[in-house]
């Protein structure tokens, strides 16, 4: 760990020692349970159905719309929110480093923890759905991972901002995920245009 990224390293260690990590892992891998459902169907699904199940039903409508933002929300609000609640942020601010740099390093820590966990959940989900047809499903994995990276950056930025200006950012974030991203953005074109989920979907389906 280099000196310029001391806060990033400390924040990552805090995440790894916290119960928050298990919550994020549980959320990220929940999609694997849904991926098992097609395997329980007696008749064999054709390739088009399998591609639709992973791309639309699981990734776009479940992971990108709900699981990914929730997992990112937990980490992003804890990165600064916990420091504010514990009143330790003021001691960090006393270090010879700008507040903007502190926020950026905290954000990098969120990405460093969120990305590999969420990617692992997506990859395992893809593997379960694609088992036996991996070659035909291979082209869906990389776009899903890259689209999820865009979503993590977008949601992480938003939720970190919320944690700095709102005391109960976690509750507000949950409301945002389920009402704004999961419900309203699907039916109202105006909201859809400024939805992070919509940009994730647009990148994935290119």
C-alpha positions in Angstrom: 0.0 0.0 0.0 1.4 3.3 -1.0 1.2 6.4 1.1 -1.2 8.4 -1.3 -3.8 5.6 -0.9 -3.6 5.1 2.9 -7.2 6.0 3.4 -8.3 3.6 0.6 -6.3 0.8 2.3 -7.7 1.5 5.7 -11.3 1.6 4.4 -10.8 -1.7 2.6 -9.5 -3.3 5.8 -12.5 -1.9 7.7 -14.9 -3.5 5.1 -13.1 -6.8 5.3 -13.3 -6.9 9.1 -17.0 -5.8 9.2 -20.2 -7.8 9.0 -21.1 -5.6 6.1 -18.9 -7.8 3.9 -21.1 -10.8 4.5 -24.3 -8.8 3.8 -22.8 -7.6 0.4 -21.7 -11.2 -0.5 -25.2 -12.5 0.4 -26.9 -9.9 -1.8 -24.4 -10.4 -4.7 -24.8 -14.2 -4.8 -28.6 -14.2 -4.3 -29.0 -14.3 -8.1 -27.4 -17.7 -8.1 -30.5 -19.2 -6.4 -32.7 -17.8 -9.2 -30.3 -19.2 -11.8 -31.0 -22.7 -10.4 -34.7 -22.5 -11.2 -34.3 -23.2 -15.0 -32.3 -26.3 -14.0 -35.3 -27.6 -12.1 -37.5 -27.5 -15.1 -38.1 -31.0 -16.5 -38.0 -30.1 -20.2 -34.8 -28.8 -21.6 -34.8 -25.1 -22.5 -33.6 -24.0 -25.9 -30.7 -21.5 -26.3 -33.0 -18.5 -26.9 -34.8 -19.1 -23.7 -31.6 -19.5 -21.7 -30.2 -16.3 -23.2 -33.4 -14.5 -22.3 -33.4 -15.9 -18.8 -29.9 -14.6 -18.0 -29.9 -11.3 -19.9 -33.4 -10.1 -19.2 -34.9 -11.9 -16.3 -31.9 -12.2 -14.1 -29.3 -9.6 -15.1 -31.4 -6.6 -16.2 -34.5 -7.1 -14.1 -33.0 -8.5 -11.0 -29.2 -7.9 -10.7 -29.0 -4.5 -12.3 -32.3 -3.2 -10.9 -32.1 -4.5 -7.4 -29.2 -6.6 -6.2 -26.3 -4.5 -7.6 -27.6 -1.1 -6.3 -28.4 -2.7 -2.9 -24.9 -4.2 -2.5 -23.3 -0.9 -3.6 -25.6 1.0 -1.3 -24.4 -0.9 1.7 -20.7 -0.2 1.0 -21.1 3.3 -0.2 -23.1 4.6 2.7 -20.8 2.8 5.2 -17.6 4.3 3.7 -18.3 7.8 5.0 -21.6 7.3 6.9 -20.0 5.2 9.6 -17.2 7.7 10.0 -19.7 10.5 10.5 -21.8 8.4 13.0 -18.6 7.4 15.0 -17.4 11.0 14.7 -14.0 9.9 13.4 -14.3 11.7 10.1 -13.1 14.9 11.8 -9.8 13.2 12.8 -9.3 12.0 9.2 -10.0 15.6 8.0 -7.1 16.8 10.2 -4.6 14.9 8.1 -2.6 16.9 5.5 -4.9 15.8 2.7 -7.8 17.6 1.0 -11.4 16.5 1.8 -11.9 15.9 -1.9 -9.0 13.4 -1.9 -10.5 11.7 1.2 -13.8 11.2 -0.6 -12.1 9.9 -3.8 -10.0 7.4 -1.7 -13.1 6.2 0.1 -14.9 5.8 -3.3 -11.9 3.7 -4.6 -12.3 1.5 -1.6 -15.9 1.0 -2.3 -15.1 0.0 -5.9 -12.2 -2.3 -4.8 -14.6 -4.3 -2.6 -17.8 -4.1 -4.6 -16.5 -4.9 -8.1 -14.9 -8.3 -7.4 -17.8 -9.5 -5.2 -20.5 -8.4 -7.6 -18.6 -9.7 -10.6 -18.1 -13.1 -8.9 -21.9 -13.3 -8.3 -22.7 -12.4 -11.9 -20.1 -14.9 -13.3 -21.4 -17.7 -11.1 -24.9 -16.9 -12.1 -24.0 -16.9 -15.7 -22.2 -20.3 -15.3 -25.2 -21.9 -13.7 -27.6 -20.7 -16.4 -25.1 -21.5 -19.2 -24.0 -24.9 -18.0 -23.9 -27.3 -21.0 -24.2 -24.3 -23.4 -21.3 -22.2 -22.4 -19.9 -21.6 -25.9 -23.3 -20.2 -27.1 -23.7 -18.1 -24.0 -20.1 -16.8 -23.8 -20.9 -13.5 -25.5 -23.2 -12.4 -22.7 -20.7 -12.5 -19.8 -18.3 -9.7 -20.7 -21.0 -7.2 -21.6 -22.8 -8.0 -18.3 -19.6 -7.4 -16.3 -18.8 -4.1 -18.0 -22.4 -2.9 -17.7 -22.3 -3.8 -14.0 -19.0 -1.8 -13.6 -20.8 1.3 -15.0 -23.7 0.7 -12.6 -21.4 0.3 -9.6 -19.6 3.5 -10.4 -22.9 5.4 -10.9 -24.7 4.0 -7.8 -21.5 4.3 -5.7 -21.1 7.9 -6.5 -24.8 8.7 -5.8 -25.0 6.8 -2.5 -21.7 8.3 -1.2 -23.1 11.7 -2.0 -26.2 10.9 -0.1 -24.2 9.6 2.9 -22.5 13.0 3.1 -25.7 15.1 3.0 -28.4 12.9 4.6 -28.2 11.3 8.0 -30.2 8.2 7.1 -28.7 7.7 3.7 -29.2 3.9 3.9 -33.0 4.2 4.2 -33.2 6.8 1.5 -31.0 4.6 -0.7 -33.3 1.6 -0.2 -36.3 3.8 -1.1 -34.5 5.0 -4.2 -33.6 1.5 -5.3 -37.1 0.0 -4.9 -39.2 3.0 -5.9 -37.2 5.1 -8.3 -35.0 2.5 -10.1 -37.1 -0.7 -9.8 -40.6 0.7 -10.2 -40.9 4.3 -11.5 -38.1 4.1 -14.1 -39.9 1.1 -15.8 -43.1 3.0 -16.5 -42.3 6.7 -16.6 -40.2 7.8 -19.6 -39.0 11.0 -17.9 -37.6 9.2 -14.9 -36.2 6.4 -17.1 -34.1 9.0 -18.9 -32.2 9.8 -15.7 -32.1 6.3 -14.3 -28.8 4.7 -13.7 -30.4 1.3 -14.4 -31.4 2.6 -17.8 -27.8 3.5 -18.7 -26.7 0.1 -17.5 -29.3 -1.6 -19.7 -28.4 0.6 -22.7 -24.8 -0.4 -22.5 -25.6 -4.1 -22.0 -27.9 -4.4 -25.0 -25.5 -2.7 -27.5 
